[in-house]
Amino acid sequence: MNILIFSFHQFGLLVDPLKYCQYAVKDFNLTYLGWDYGRSRVEIPGVKVKYISRDGGIITRNIRLLSALNKEIASGKYDVTLLHYTRGISLVRLLHLKKKMIFDVRTLSVDRKKWKRKIFNSFLRIESLFFDNISVISDGLARKMKLKKYFLLPLGGDVMSMNRPIRNSFHLLYVGTLAGRDIIKCIQGLELYIKISRDPIVEFTIIGDGPELTEINEFVQNSAVLNERVHCLGRIQHKELAPYFEKADVGVSFVPITEWYNDQPPTKTFEYLLSGLPVIATRTLENEKILKNDPYCILIQDNAESFTKSLLQMKEVLAQNPGTDYFSSRYNQYSWEYIVKKDFIPLIKEIK
């Protein structure tokens, strides 16, 4: 089968289609169509990637992207097209009503401004009505879209590293965006933990960029106890993360507990677990669904005080040394390889 995957992301910047291609390349002839953001290009042997220029204003480049999509579908080369949401996508659907398409929803709006979330989600909901086949990341997201019929195509994670020697350390790791995540609360909680416990070995590595980075750096620089303990490294490519997972003892999956994050499964929760790390995670609906029965993971509220308490608890967890095999075997069903083979490939083959 010839499959077209469409997204407004440059290939490799959104992990989901990257993993579909990586683990389904032997099953399908795959083509990816998306914007060119000028970032370093990711290549997977056997996957054809077509880049569309982002020159011009937002209307011009959106029309260019949708026109390229329309041209690809009109060529008649593809058996199924998987479409990630771009405003105006329903117009392309109306031009090709007999073609097999899947409207794949990875997220609703996570903007902090309610009116912006409402506008984006309303457009997405209306445009979804033109598609017979819709796949979503979680049941909670489907409920918010008021979908009666949908396919569940969940989020997954990769094993980043299992090479972790036993050592006397307490090294925390956060990997992810620093936009709208309130990671400053973790830093404040860490400062209080050090003052209470006088722990001489705790460290926190933060990998990611975004507008909150300046606030975090300023807080660390002005703290008497954090200067040598918190390391903000900026954005690091996915393929270069393994050494940081090897050094880590605990993964931090911190997102605010809000209506717009509750139904979004955080990728890093899966990657920490699959790489053998116990996790401190905020008690969103999706994190709780994954971790609530695990004695070696801690669910917290989205504030500094709760993070401080979790660090005191986690020291006791690490003393029990559950081992990397415990996590990797318990959470194997959340690996991208498992999800692509169990969910993505059957979805593509069975679509009507």
C-alpha positions in Angstrom: 0.0 0.0 0.0 1.1 3.6 -0.8 0.5 5.8 2.2 0.7 9.6 2.4 1.2 11.3 5.8 0.5 15.0 5.9 1.5 17.5 8.7 2.3 21.2 9.0 5.5 20.1 10.9 8.8 19.5 9.3 9.5 15.8 9.2 11.1 14.7 12.5 9.8 17.6 14.6 6.6 15.9 15.6 7.4 12.5 17.0 4.2 10.6 16.2 4.5 10.5 12.3 8.3 10.0 12.7 7.6 6.8 14.6 4.9 5.7 12.2 7.4 5.9 9.4 10.3 4.3 11.4 8.3 1.2 12.5 6.0 0.8 9.4 8.5 1.4 6.6 8.7 -2.3 5.9 4.9 -2.6 5.7 4.0 0.3 3.5 5.4 2.7 0.8 5.5 5.9 2.9 5.6 9.5 1.8 5.6 12.4 4.2 4.5 15.9 3.1 5.1 18.9 5.4 6.6 22.4 5.8 10.3 23.1 5.7 11.3 24.9 8.9 14.9 25.0 7.9 15.9 22.6 10.7 18.3 19.8 10.2 16.6 17.1 8.1 15.8 13.7 9.4 16.0 10.8 7.0 14.6 7.2 7.2 15.7 4.9 4.4 12.7 4.0 2.4 10.6 7.0 3.4 10.1 9.8 0.8 9.8 13.3 2.3 8.5 16.2 0.4 9.2 19.7 1.9 7.1 22.8 1.2 8.5 26.3 1.6 7.2 28.5 4.4 8.1 31.8 2.6 5.5 34.5 2.7 2.7 35.4 5.2 0.6 32.9 7.1 -2.2 32.9 4.5 0.2 32.5 1.6 2.1 29.7 3.0 -1.0 27.9 4.3 -2.5 28.0 0.8 0.8 26.7 -0.6 0.8 23.8 1.8 -2.8 22.8 1.2 -2.3 23.2 -2.6 0.6 20.8 -2.4 -1.5 18.3 -0.4 -4.3 18.6 -3.0 -1.9 18.0 -5.8 -0.5 14.9 -4.1 -3.9 13.3 -3.4 -5.1 14.2 -7.0 -2.1 12.3 -8.4 -3.9 9.1 -7.5 -0.7 7.5 -6.1 -1.9 6.9 -2.6 -4.2 4.2 -1.1 -4.7 6.0 2.2 -3.8 9.5 3.4 -3.3 10.3 7.1 -3.9 14.0 7.8 -2.9 16.0 10.8 -4.9 19.1 11.4 -4.2 22.3 9.5 -6.8 25.0 9.3 -8.6 24.6 6.0 -8.0 20.8 5.7 -11.7 20.1 5.1 -11.5 22.0 1.8 -9.1 19.4 0.5 -11.4 16.7 1.8 -14.3 18.1 -0.2 -12.3 17.9 -3.4 -11.6 14.2 -2.9 -14.6 12.6 -1.2 -14.0 9.2 -2.7 -10.4 9.0 -1.4 -9.6 7.0 1.8 -8.5 9.5 4.5 -7.9 9.5 8.2 -8.2 12.7 10.1 -5.7 12.3 13.0 -6.0 14.5 16.0 -2.9 14.7 18.2 -3.9 17.6 20.4 -6.5 20.3 21.1 -5.3 23.8 21.9 -3.2 24.2 25.0 -3.1 28.0 24.9 -3.6 29.5 28.3 -6.1 32.0 26.9 -9.6 30.5 26.9 -10.9 32.4 23.9 -7.9 31.2 21.8 -8.5 27.6 22.9 -12.2 27.9 22.1 -11.6 29.3 18.6 -9.0 26.7 17.6 -11.0 23.8 19.0 -14.2 25.0 17.4 -12.6 25.1 14.0 -11.0 21.7 14.5 -14.3 20.2 15.6 -16.2 21.7 12.6 -13.6 20.5 10.1 -13.6 17.0 11.6 -17.3 16.6 10.6 -16.2 16.2 6.9 -14.2 13.0 7.7 -15.6 9.5 8.2 -12.4 8.2 9.7 -11.0 10.0 12.8 -8.2 8.8 15.0 -7.3 10.5 18.3 -4.6 10.3 21.0 -6.9 9.5 23.9 -10.5 8.8 24.9 -10.7 12.0 26.9 -9.8 14.0 23.8 -12.5 12.2 21.8 -15.0 13.1 24.5 -14.1 16.8 24.3 -14.6 16.6 20.5 -17.9 14.9 21.1 -17.0 12.1 18.8 -19.2 9.0 18.8 -17.0 7.0 16.4 -13.3 7.1 16.4 -10.1 5.1 16.3 -7.7 5.2 19.3 -4.1 5.8 18.1 -2.3 6.5 21.4 1.0 8.2 22.2 4.1 6.2 22.9 7.7 6.6 23.9 11.2 5.2 23.0 13.7 3.4 25.1 16.3 6.2 25.4 18.9 4.2 27.3 19.1 1.2 29.7 22.8 1.6 30.5 22.5 2.9 34.1 25.1 1.7 36.6 24.2 1.6 40.3 25.6 4.7 42.0 25.1 6.9 45.0 23.3 9.8 43.2 20.0 11.6 43.1 19.8 13.1 39.6 16.5 14.5 38.3 15.8 14.9 34.6 13.2 16.9 32.8 13.0 16.8 29.0 10.4 18.8 27.1 9.2 22.3 26.2 9.4 25.2 28.6 6.3 26.9 27.3 3.3 26.9 29.6 4.7 24.1 31.8 5.4 26.0 35.0 8.7 24.2 35.6 9.7 27.1 37.8 7.5 25.4 40.5 9.8 22.3 40.4 12.8 24.6 40.9 11.2 26.3 43.8 10.3 22.9 45.3 13.9 21.7 44.8 15.2 24.7 46.7 13.0 24.0 49.6 13.9 20.3 49.6 17.6 21.1 49.8 17.0 23.5 52.7 15.0 20.9 54.6 17.1 17.8 53.8 20.6 19.3 53.3 20.9 16.6 50.6 24.5 17.0 49.2 24.0 15.0 46.0 20.7 16.1 44.4 20.9 17.6 40.9 18.4 18.6 38.3 19.0 18.6 34.5 16.5 20.5 32.4 16.5 19.9 28.6 14.3 22.1 26.5 13.7 25.7 25.5 10.9 28.2 25.7 9.9 31.5 27.3 10.1 30.1 30.8 13.8 29.4 30.5 14.7 33.0 31.4 12.7 32.9 34.6 14.2 29.6 35.6 17.8 30.8 35.0 17.2 34.0 37.0 15.7 32.1 40.0 18.7 29.7 40.0 21.3 32.5 39.8 19.6 34.3 42.7 19.4 31.1 44.9 22.1 30.4 47.5 21.7 26.6 47.1 20.8 26.0 43.5 23.7 27.4 41.4 25.6 24.2 41.2 22.6 21.9 41.3 20.4 23.0 38.3 21.7 22.6 34.8 19.6 24.1 32.0 20.9 22.8 28.7 18.5 24.2 26.1 17.1 22.1 23.2 18.9 18.9 22.4 18.1 16.7 19.5 16.2 13.5 20.3 18.9 11.2 19.0 21.4 12.9 21.4 19.4 12.4 24.6 20.7 8.9 25.6 23.7 10.1 27.8 21.3 12.3 29.9 19.0 9.4 30.5 22.0 7.2 31.5 23.0 9.8 34.1 19.5 10.3 35.5 17.9 8.5 38.5 14.4 10.0 38.3 12.2 11.4 35.4 10.1 14.5 36.0 6.9 14.8 34.0 5.4 18.1 35.2 2.5 19.7 33.4 -0.1 22.0 34.9 -3.3 20.2 36.0 -5.7 22.0 33.7 -8.6 21.1 31.5 -6.4 21.5 28.4 -3.6 19.2 29.6 -5.6 16.6 31.5 -6.3 14.5 28.4 -2.8 14.9 26.8 -0.5 11.9 27.6 3.0 13.4 28.1 5.6 11.7 25.8 8.3 12.0 28.4 6.3 9.9 31.0 6.6 7.0 28.6 10.2 7.6 27.7 11.3 7.8 31.4 9.4 4.6 32.2 10.6 2.6 29.1 14.2 3.7 29.9 13.9 2.3 33.4 13.4 5.5 35.5 10.9 6.0 38.3 8.8 9.0 37.6 7.5 12.1 39.5 4.4 13.3 37.6 1.6 15.7 38.1 -1.7 14.1 38.7 -3.3 14.8 35.3 -6.0 12.3 34.2 -3.6 10.6 31.7 -0.6 10.4 34.1 -2.9 9.0 36.8 -4.2 6.4 34.4 -0.7 5.2 33.7 1.0 5.5 37.1 -1.7 5.2 39.8 -0.9 1.6 40.8 2.9 1.8 40.6 4.6 1.9 44.0 7.8 3.3 42.6 6.2 6.4 40.9 4.8 9.4 42.6 1.8 11.5 41.5 1.8 15.1 42.7 -0.2 18.4 42.6 1.1 21.1 40.3 2.8 23.2 43.0 6.2 23.6 44.6 5.2 22.2 48.0 4.0 18.9 46.5 7.2 18.7 44.5 9.3 19.1 47.6 7.3 16.2 49.3 7.8 14.0 46.3 11.6 14.4 46.5 11.6 13.3 50.1 9.5 10.3 49.1 11.6 9.5 46.1 14.7 9.1 48.2 13.0 6.2 49.9 12.0 4.7 46.5 15.5 4.8 45.2 16.8 3.1 48.3 14.5 0.1 47.4 16.2 0.0 43.9 13.4 -1.4 41.8 15.7 -1.8 38.9 15.4 -0.8 35.2 13.9 -4.1 34.1 10.9 -3.5 36.4 9.9 -0.4 34.5 10.8 -1.6 30.9 8.8 -4.8 31.3 5.8 -3.2 33.1 5.4 -0.5 30.5 6.4 -2.2 27.2 2.9 -1.7 25.8 3.6 2.1 25.6 6.6 1.7 23.3 6.3 3.2 19.8 7.2 -0.1 18.2 4.4 -1.8 20.0 1.8 0.9 19.2 2.7 1.1 15.5 2.4 -2.7 15.1 -0.7 -3.0 17.3 -2.6 0.1 16.3 -1.2 2.1 13.4 -0.6 -0.7 10.9 -4.0 -2.4 11.4 -5.8 1.0 11.2 -4.2 1.7 7.8 -4.9 -1.7 6.5 -8.6 -1.8 7.6 -9.6 1.7 6.7 -12.7 2.0 4.5 
